Amino acid sequence: MLYLGIDGGGSGCRAVLADASGRVIARAEGGPANIASDFDGALATLRATIATVCAGQEGALRAVLGLAGTNLSGAGARLEAALPFPARVVQDVTTSVRGALGRADGIVAALGTGSVFARQTGGEIRAIGGWGLRLGDEGSGAWIGRAALSHVTRVLDGYFPATDLTAALVAEFGGGPGVVRFSLTATPADFAALVPRILAAAQAGDPAAEAVIGAARAEIRRAIALLQPEAPLPVTWIGGLGAALAVKDWATRPALGTALDGALALAMDETTWTE
């Protein structure tokens, strides 16, 4: 028996193939694989990536795919049916939690372009967030970038004094009209691209940046507090912004592995196929 784990989303996908002992045989990477926004394109990408990682290998195969948007799109079952081997398609937070915590109880805060939070207790996962920038993703990179530009418009209206950060953004975008033009076509990744300079400005004491980052951390605290049981669990911070935005309200625990590790572990877990 061979086991395949895949971690995928709008920016790309990664695959790992292992034998029954857990020995990694091959790895591969592919393009975007968001089954919610482009099912046919994602299916083509996944098929190509699977063909690459499984090239030259023979034997029965089981796969777990942790893909962004699976929980909301209803496309997971459709993808399972389209693959020529037993497969389970799960929300990417499921593979992230398994990779980060293994089977241990704990809370995972995944902060990148988007945000999602999850608690694992007794093997059961409760996840919140992950609604996307239009409806949520509080505390994420995209949310922070958008909040900074919203603050710029408030500065232009006279609600707040200008700061070095807001003055630089006004100049860069060409004033209020430029900020609006950017906002009309910006993707979550475009907003998130502003985060490094916002974080740097906050560390330098820029009041506008401090306000935006403070608001993000307040949202993060609110989400984690909602998930915490009476006896608090440690928090594992993952994602590109996990370390930068981590709060110190609770004990922390380093991640055991990645979402790709979690996908492979689930593929090799017999309970995945018996439940």
TORKOL-4160 file (C-alpha; in steps of 0.2 Angstrom, whole numbers, padded with zeros to 4 digits, m for minus):
275
<pt num="1" X="0000" Y="0000" Z="0000"/>
<pt num="2" X="0006" Y="0018" Z="m0004"/>
<pt num="3" X="0000" Y="0033" Z="0004"/>
<pt num="4" X="m0002" Y="0051" Z="m0003"/>
<pt num="5" X="m0004" Y="0067" Z="0006"/>
<pt num="6" X="m0008" Y="0083" Z="m0003"/>
<pt num="7" X="m0009" Y="0101" Z="0004"/>
<pt num="8" X="m0017" Y="0113" Z="m0008"/>
<pt num="9" X="m0025" Y="0130" Z="m0010"/>
<pt num="10" X="m0025" Y="0146" Z="m0021"/>
<pt num="11" X="m0007" Y="0148" Z="m0022"/>
<pt num="12" X="m0001" Y="0130" Z="m0026"/>
<pt num="13" X="m0001" Y="0113" Z="m0020"/>
<pt num="14" X="0012" Y="0100" Z="m0013"/>
<pt num="15" X="0012" Y="0082" Z="m0013"/>
<pt num="16" X="0021" Y="0068" Z="m0003"/>
<pt num="17" X="0021" Y="0049" Z="m0007"/>
<pt num="18" X="0026" Y="0036" Z="0006"/>
<pt num="19" X="0026" Y="0018" Z="0008"/>
<pt num="20" X="0018" Y="0007" Z="0022"/>
<pt num="21" X="0033" Y="0010" Z="0034"/>
<pt num="22" X="0031" Y="0029" Z="0032"/>
<pt num="23" X="0047" Y="0031" Z="0021"/>
<pt num="24" X="0045" Y="0046" Z="0009"/>
<pt num="25" X="0047" Y="0040" Z="m0008"/>
<pt num="26" X="0044" Y="0056" Z="m0018"/>
<pt num="27" X="0038" Y="0074" Z="m0017"/>
<pt num="28" X="0031" Y="0086" Z="m0030"/>
<pt num="29" X="0023" Y="0103" Z="m0031"/>
<pt num="30" X="0010" Y="0110" Z="m0043"/>
<pt num="31" X="0000" Y="0125" Z="m0046"/>
<pt num="32" X="m0016" Y="0133" Z="m0039"/>
<pt num="33" X="m0028" Y="0120" Z="m0032"/>
<pt num="34" X="m0043" Y="0129" Z="m0025"/>
<pt num="35" X="m0058" Y="0117" Z="m0029"/>
<pt num="36" X="m0070" Y="0130" Z="m0023"/>
<pt num="37" X="m0066" Y="0144" Z="m0035"/>
<pt num="38" X="m0060" Y="0134" Z="m0050"/>
<pt num="39" X="m0064" Y="0115" Z="m0049"/>
<pt num="40" X="m0059" Y="0110" Z="m0066"/>
<pt num="41" X="m0043" Y="0119" Z="m0065"/>
<pt num="42" X="m0039" Y="0112" Z="m0048"/>
<pt num="43" X="m0043" Y="0095" Z="m0054"/>
<pt num="44" X="m0031" Y="0096" Z="m0069"/>
<pt num="45" X="m0017" Y="0103" Z="m0057"/>
<pt num="46" X="m0020" Y="0089" Z="m0044"/>
<pt num="47" X="m0020" Y="0076" Z="m0058"/>
<pt num="48" X="m0004" Y="0082" Z="m0065"/>
<pt num="49" X="0004" Y="0083" Z="m0048"/>
<pt num="50" X="m0001" Y="0066" Z="m0043"/>
<pt num="51" X="0005" Y="0059" Z="m0059"/>
<pt num="52" X="0022" Y="0067" Z="m0055"/>
<pt num="53" X="0024" Y="0061" Z="m0037"/>
<pt num="54" X="0018" Y="0043" Z="m0042"/>
<pt num="55" X="0028" Y="0041" Z="m0057"/>
<pt num="56" X="0036" Y="0024" Z="m0058"/>
<pt num="57" X="0027" Y="0018" Z="m0043"/>
<pt num="58" X="0015" Y="0003" Z="m0043"/>
<pt num="59" X="0003" Y="m0003" Z="m0030"/>
<pt num="60" X="m0014" Y="0001" Z="m0021"/>
<pt num="61" X="m0015" Y="0020" Z="m0016"/>
<pt num="62" X="m0024" Y="0029" Z="m0002"/>
<pt num="63" X="m0024" Y="0048" Z="m0002"/>
<pt num="64" X="m0029" Y="0062" Z="0009"/>
<pt num="65" X="m0030" Y="0080" Z="0002"/>
<pt num="66" X="m0031" Y="0095" Z="0013"/>
<pt num="67" X="m0038" Y="0109" Z="0002"/>
<pt num="68" X="m0044" Y="0127" Z="0005"/>
<pt num="69" X="m0062" Y="0130" Z="0003"/>
<pt num="70" X="m0068" Y="0112" Z="0005"/>
<pt num="71" X="m0079" Y="0115" Z="0020"/>
<pt num="72" X="m0089" Y="0128" Z="0011"/>
<pt num="73" X="m0090" Y="0123" Z="m0007"/>
<pt num="74" X="m0096" Y="0106" Z="m0006"/>
<pt num="75" X="m0084" Y="0101" Z="m0020"/>
<pt num="76" X="m0074" Y="0088" Z="m0009"/>
<pt num="77" X="m0086" Y="0074" Z="m0013"/>
<pt num="78" X="m0085" Y="0078" Z="m0031"/>
<pt num="79" X="m0066" Y="0078" Z="m0031"/>
<pt num="80" X="m0066" Y="0061" Z="m0022"/>
<pt num="81" X="m0077" Y="0054" Z="m0035"/>
<pt num="82" X="m0066" Y="0061" Z="m0049"/>
<pt num="83" X="m0050" Y="0052" Z="m0042"/>
<pt num="84" X="m0046" Y="0034" Z="m0048"/>
<pt num="85" X="m0041" Y="0028" Z="m0030"/>
<pt num="86" X="m0048" Y="0029" Z="m0013"/>
<pt num="87" X="m0047" Y="0047" Z="m0007"/>
<pt num="88" X="m0053" Y="0059" Z="0007"/>
<pt num="89" X="m0054" Y="0077" Z="0004"/>
<pt num="90" X="m0054" Y="0087" Z="0020"/>
<pt num="91" X="m0053" Y="0106" Z="0025"/>
<pt num="92" X="m0035" Y="0112" Z="0025"/>
<pt num="93" X="m0037" Y="0116" Z="0044"/>
<pt num="94" X="m0040" Y="0098" Z="0047"/>
<pt num="95" X="m0023" Y="0093" Z="0040"/>
<pt num="96" X="m0015" Y="0108" Z="0048"/>
<pt num="97" X="m0021" Y="0103" Z="0065"/>
<pt num="98" X="m0015" Y="0085" Z="0063"/>
<pt num="99" X="0002" Y="0091" Z="0057"/>
<pt num="100" X="0004" Y="0104" Z="0071"/>
<pt num="101" X="m0003" Y="0094" Z="0085"/>
<pt num="102" X="m0002" Y="0076" Z="0080"/>
<pt num="103" X="m0016" Y="0068" Z="0092"/>
<pt num="104" X="m0013" Y="0080" Z="0106"/>
<pt num="105" X="m0026" Y="0092" Z="0113"/>
<pt num="106" X="m0022" Y="0110" Z="0109"/>
<pt num="107" X="m0027" Y="0125" Z="0099"/>
<pt num="108" X="m0020" Y="0130" Z="0083"/>
<pt num="109" X="m0020" Y="0148" Z="0076"/>
<pt num="110" X="m0016" Y="0148" Z="0058"/>
<pt num="111" X="m0012" Y="0166" Z="0052"/>
<pt num="112" X="m0007" Y="0170" Z="0034"/>
<pt num="113" X="m0016" Y="0179" Z="0020"/>
<pt num="114" X="m0031" Y="0172" Z="0028"/>
<pt num="115" X="m0035" Y="0166" Z="0046"/>
<pt num="116" X="m0043" Y="0151" Z="0054"/>
<pt num="117" X="m0042" Y="0144" Z="0072"/>
<pt num="118" X="m0045" Y="0127" Z="0078"/>
<pt num="119" X="m0046" Y="0117" Z="0094"/>
<pt num="120" X="m0042" Y="0098" Z="0095"/>
<pt num="121" X="m0049" Y="0089" Z="0111"/>
<pt num="122" X="m0050" Y="0070" Z="0111"/>
<pt num="123" X="m0047" Y="0069" Z="0093"/>
<pt num="124" X="m0062" Y="0080" Z="0089"/>
<pt num="125" X="m0058" Y="0097" Z="0080"/>
<pt num="126" X="m0069" Y="0112" Z="0081"/>
<pt num="127" X="m0063" Y="0126" Z="0069"/>
<pt num="128" X="m0069" Y="0144" Z="0067"/>
<pt num="129" X="m0065" Y="0157" Z="0055"/>
<pt num="130" X="m0059" Y="0154" Z="0037"/>
<pt num="131" X="m0073" Y="0164" Z="0030"/>
<pt num="132" X="m0063" Y="0174" Z="0018"/>
<pt num="133" X="m0059" Y="0192" Z="0017"/>
<pt num="134" X="m0076" Y="0198" Z="0012"/>
<pt num="135" X="m0084" Y="0190" Z="0027"/>
<pt num="136" X="m0070" Y="0188" Z="0040"/>
<pt num="137" X="m0052" Y="0182" Z="0041"/>
<pt num="138" X="m0050" Y="0193" Z="0056"/>
<pt num="139" X="m0032" Y="0196" Z="0061"/>
<pt num="140" X="m0025" Y="0189" Z="0045"/>
<pt num="141" X="m0013" Y="0197" Z="0033"/>
<pt num="142" X="m0026" Y="0202" Z="0021"/>
<pt num="143" X="m0037" Y="0209" Z="0035"/>
<pt num="144" X="m0022" Y="0219" Z="0042"/>
<pt num="145" X="m0018" Y="0227" Z="0025"/>
<pt num="146" X="m0036" Y="0232" Z="0022"/>
<pt num="147" X="m0037" Y="0239" Z="0039"/>
<pt num="148" X="m0022" Y="0250" Z="0036"/>
<pt num="149" X="m0029" Y="0257" Z="0020"/>
<pt num="150" X="m0046" Y="0260" Z="0029"/>
<pt num="151" X="m0036" Y="0270" Z="0042"/>
<pt num="152" X="m0028" Y="0280" Z="0028"/>
<pt num="153" X="m0045" Y="0285" Z="0022"/>
<pt num="154" X="m0050" Y="0290" Z="0040"/>
<pt num="155" X="m0034" Y="0301" Z="0041"/>
<pt num="156" X="m0039" Y="0309" Z="0024"/>
<pt num="157" X="m0056" Y="0313" Z="0032"/>
<pt num="158" X="m0048" Y="0321" Z="0047"/>
<pt num="159" X="m0053" Y="0308" Z="0060"/>
<pt num="160" X="m0034" Y="0304" Z="0064"/>
<pt num="161" X="m0018" Y="0314" Z="0062"/>
<pt num="162" X="m0006" Y="0308" Z="0048"/>
<pt num="163" X="0008" Y="0297" Z="0053"/>
<pt num="164" X="0024" Y="0292" Z="0043"/>
<pt num="165" X="0015" Y="0276" Z="0038"/>
<pt num="166" X="m0001" Y="0284" Z="0032"/>
<pt num="167" X="0009" Y="0298" Z="0023"/>
<pt num="168" X="0019" Y="0285" Z="0014"/>
<pt num="169" X="0004" Y="0275" Z="0008"/>
<pt num="170" X="m0005" Y="0291" Z="0002"/>
<pt num="171" X="0010" Y="0296" Z="m0008"/>
<pt num="172" X="0012" Y="0278" Z="m0015"/>
<pt num="173" X="m0006" Y="0276" Z="m0020"/>
<pt num="174" X="m0008" Y="0293" Z="m0027"/>
<pt num="175" X="m0020" Y="0300" Z="m0014"/>
<pt num="176" X="m0038" Y="0294" Z="m0009"/>
<pt num="177" X="m0043" Y="0291" Z="m0027"/>
<pt num="178" X="m0028" Y="0279" Z="m0029"/>
<pt num="179" X="m0032" Y="0270" Z="m0013"/>
<pt num="180" X="m0050" Y="0267" Z="m0019"/>
<pt num="181" X="m0044" Y="0261" Z="m0036"/>
<pt num="182" X="m0032" Y="0249" Z="m0028"/>
<pt num="183" X="m0046" Y="0242" Z="m0016"/>
<pt num="184" X="m0058" Y="0239" Z="m0031"/>
<pt num="185" X="m0047" Y="0226" Z="m0039"/>
<pt num="186" X="m0035" Y="0220" Z="m0025"/>
<pt num="187" X="m0035" Y="0202" Z="m0020"/>
<pt num="188" X="m0032" Y="0196" Z="m0002"/>
<pt num="189" X="m0014" Y="0193" Z="m0007"/>
<pt num="190" X="m0012" Y="0211" Z="m0013"/>
<pt num="191" X="m0018" Y="0218" Z="0004"/>
<pt num="192" X="m0007" Y="0205" Z="0013"/>
<pt num="193" X="0008" Y="0212" Z="0004"/>
<pt num="194" X="0007" Y="0228" Z="0014"/>
<pt num="195" X="0009" Y="0218" Z="0031"/>
<pt num="196" X="0029" Y="0218" Z="0032"/>
<pt num="197" X="0029" Y="0237" Z="0031"/>
<pt num="198" X="0015" Y="0239" Z="0043"/>
<pt num="199" X="0023" Y="0227" Z="0056"/>
<pt num="200" X="0040" Y="0237" Z="0054"/>
<pt num="201" X="0031" Y="0253" Z="0057"/>
<pt num="202" X="0022" Y="0246" Z="0072"/>
<pt num="203" X="0039" Y="0241" Z="0079"/>
<pt num="204" X="0045" Y="0258" Z="0076"/>
<pt num="205" X="0031" Y="0266" Z="0086"/>
<pt num="206" X="0020" Y="0273" Z="0071"/>
<pt num="207" X="0003" Y="0276" Z="0080"/>
<pt num="208" X="m0007" Y="0271" Z="0064"/>
<pt num="209" X="0002" Y="0254" Z="0063"/>
<pt num="210" X="0001" Y="0251" Z="0081"/>
<pt num="211" X="m0018" Y="0254" Z="0081"/>
<pt num="212" X="m0020" Y="0242" Z="0066"/>
<pt num="213" X="m0009" Y="0228" Z="0073"/>
<pt num="214" X="m0017" Y="0230" Z="0090"/>
<pt num="215" X="m0034" Y="0228" Z="0082"/>
<pt num="216" X="m0028" Y="0212" Z="0074"/>
<pt num="217" X="m0021" Y="0205" Z="0090"/>
<pt num="218" X="m0038" Y="0209" Z="0098"/>
<pt num="219" X="m0047" Y="0199" Z="0085"/>
<pt num="220" X="m0035" Y="0185" Z="0087"/>
<pt num="221" X="m0037" Y="0185" Z="0106"/>
<pt num="222" X="m0056" Y="0184" Z="0104"/>
<pt num="223" X="m0055" Y="0169" Z="0093"/>
<pt num="224" X="m0043" Y="0159" Z="0104"/>
<pt num="225" X="m0053" Y="0164" Z="0120"/>
<pt num="226" X="m0069" Y="0157" Z="0111"/>
<pt num="227" X="m0060" Y="0141" Z="0109"/>
<pt num="228" X="m0052" Y="0139" Z="0126"/>
<pt num="229" X="m0060" Y="0127" Z="0138"/>
<pt num="230" X="m0061" Y="0130" Z="0156"/>
<pt num="231" X="m0043" Y="0123" Z="0158"/>
<pt num="232" X="m0033" Y="0132" Z="0145"/>
<pt num="233" X="m0025" Y="0123" Z="0131"/>
<pt num="234" X="m0008" Y="0128" Z="0124"/>
<pt num="235" X="m0008" Y="0137" Z="0107"/>
<pt num="236" X="0002" Y="0133" Z="0092"/>
<pt num="237" X="0005" Y="0147" Z="0080"/>
<pt num="238" X="0007" Y="0142" Z="0062"/>
<pt num="239" X="0007" Y="0151" Z="0045"/>
<pt num="240" X="0017" Y="0165" Z="0038"/>
<pt num="241" X="0011" Y="0177" Z="0051"/>
<pt num="242" X="0009" Y="0165" Z="0066"/>
<pt num="243" X="0025" Y="0170" Z="0075"/>
<pt num="244" X="0024" Y="0189" Z="0071"/>
<pt num="245" X="0006" Y="0190" Z="0078"/>
<pt num="246" X="0007" Y="0178" Z="0092"/>
<pt num="247" X="0000" Y="0184" Z="0109"/>
<pt num="248" X="0007" Y="0179" Z="0125"/>
<pt num="249" X="m0010" Y="0176" Z="0134"/>
<pt num="250" X="m0008" Y="0157" Z="0134"/>
<pt num="251" X="0006" Y="0145" Z="0135"/>
<pt num="252" X="0013" Y="0140" Z="0118"/>
<pt num="253" X="0018" Y="0124" Z="0110"/>
<pt num="254" X="0029" Y="0122" Z="0094"/>
<pt num="255" X="0021" Y="0114" Z="0079"/>
<pt num="256" X="0026" Y="0096" Z="0076"/>
<pt num="257" X="0025" Y="0097" Z="0058"/>
<pt num="258" X="0016" Y="0105" Z="0043"/>
<pt num="259" X="m0001" Y="0103" Z="0035"/>
<pt num="260" X="0007" Y="0091" Z="0022"/>
<pt num="261" X="0014" Y="0080" Z="0036"/>
<pt num="262" X="m0004" Y="0080" Z="0043"/>
<pt num="263" X="m0011" Y="0075" Z="0026"/>
<pt num="264" X="0001" Y="0060" Z="0025"/>
<pt num="265" X="m0002" Y="0055" Z="0043"/>
<pt num="266" X="m0021" Y="0055" Z="0040"/>
<pt num="267" X="m0019" Y="0045" Z="0024"/>
<pt num="268" X="m0009" Y="0032" Z="0034"/>
<pt num="269" X="m0022" Y="0032" Z="0049"/>
<pt num="270" X="m0033" Y="0017" Z="0047"/>
<pt num="271" X="m0047" Y="0026" Z="0056"/>
<pt num="272" X="m0048" Y="0038" Z="0041"/>
<pt num="273" X="m0054" Y="0024" Z="0031"/>
<pt num="274" X="m0065" Y="0015" Z="0043"/>
<pt num="275" X="m0075" Y="0030" Z="0050"/>
